[in-house]
Amino acid sequence: MRLIFLGSQALADGFSLLGFETFPEANLETVETVLADLLKTKAKALVFLETGLSEQPSHLVAKVRQESASIIMTEIPPLNAPETYRPLVEDLIVRVLGASALDKSL
C-alpha cells in the first residue's frame, strides 16, 4: 500500500518522517497526475490532501471518491489554520442527525 501526502512543505516534512511519499507544494495538476497513476496501476493507497487541494474542482478527485475501493482519500487542514477545517461528512451528519450532533460543547 502506498502512503501519499500532497500539500504544503511544512506538512510534507512531517509526513515524510512518517514514511509517506510526499508532494510538497502540490497543485491540482500534481494531484491529478498522482491519482491518474494510482488508478492506472490499480494501486492500493492512502492519500492525504491538504484541504485547499481537495476543494478544487477535479474530475479525478470525484472519480476516486465515488468509484475507487482501493484508494482511500482524506483531507488534512492547513497547519496555520486547523480551526477552519470542515470535513465533507459534516453536511451528511447535519442532514441525518441534526446540527446539535456537532455541538462541541457537549
C-alpha positions in Angstrom: 0.0 0.0 0.0 1.3 3.4 -0.9 1.1 6.2 1.7 0.9 9.6 0.0 0.7 13.2 1.1 0.0 16.2 -1.2 0.1 19.7 0.3 2.3 22.4 1.9 6.0 21.9 2.5 5.5 22.3 6.3 3.1 19.4 6.5 5.0 17.4 3.9 8.1 17.4 6.2 6.1 15.8 9.0 4.5 13.2 6.7 7.9 12.3 5.2 9.1 11.5 8.7 6.3 9.0 8.9 7.4 7.3 5.7 4.8 8.9 3.3 5.6 9.7 -0.3 5.3 13.5 -0.3 4.5 16.0 -2.9 5.3 19.4 -1.3 3.7 22.5 -2.7 1.4 20.3 -4.8 -1.1 21.9 -7.1 -4.2 20.5 -8.8 -2.2 19.2 -11.7 0.1 17.3 -9.3 -3.0 15.8 -7.6 -4.5 14.7 -10.9 -1.2 13.2 -12.1 -0.8 11.2 -8.8 -4.4 10.0 -8.8 -4.3 9.0 -12.5 -1.2 6.9 -11.8 -2.8 5.2 -8.9 -5.9 4.4 -11.0 -3.8 3.2 -13.9 -1.7 0.9 -11.8 -4.7 -0.2 -9.7 -2.6 0.6 -6.6 -3.9 0.5 -3.1 -3.2 3.8 -1.4 -4.0 6.1 1.5 -3.9 9.6 0.2 -3.9 12.7 2.4 -4.7 16.0 0.6 -4.4 19.4 2.3 -7.9 20.9 2.3 -7.2 23.6 -0.3 -6.3 20.9 -2.9 -9.4 18.7 -2.1 -11.8 21.7 -2.5 -10.7 22.5 -6.1 -12.9 21.1 -8.8 -11.4 17.9 -10.2 -12.9 15.1 -12.2 -10.3 12.6 -10.9 -10.8 13.5 -7.2 -14.5 13.0 -7.6 -13.9 9.7 -9.5 -11.6 8.3 -6.8 -14.1 9.3 -4.1 -17.0 7.7 -5.9 -15.6 4.7 -7.7 -12.3 3.5 -6.2 -12.3 0.9 -3.5 -8.5 0.7 -3.4 -7.8 4.4 -2.8 -8.7 6.0 0.5 -8.5 9.8 0.3 -8.9 12.1 3.2 -8.3 15.8 4.0 -5.8 17.5 6.3 -6.4 21.0 7.5 -3.7 23.6 6.8 -1.0 23.8 9.6 -1.6 27.5 10.1 -5.4 27.4 10.3 -6.7 24.0 11.6 -9.8 25.6 13.1 -11.0 26.4 9.6 -11.3 22.8 8.6 -14.8 21.5 8.0 -14.9 17.9 6.8 -17.3 17.0 4.0 -19.0 14.4 6.2 -20.4 17.2 8.5 -23.1 18.1 5.9 -24.3 14.4 5.9 -24.3 14.3 9.8 -26.4 17.5 10.0 -28.9 16.2 7.4 -29.2 12.8 9.2 -28.9 13.7 12.9 -29.3 17.5 13.0 -26.9 20.3 13.8 -27.0 19.5 17.5 -25.0 16.3 16.8 -22.0 18.5 16.0 -22.3 20.7 19.1 -18.8 20.8 20.5 -20.0 22.0 24.0 -21.5 18.5 24.8 
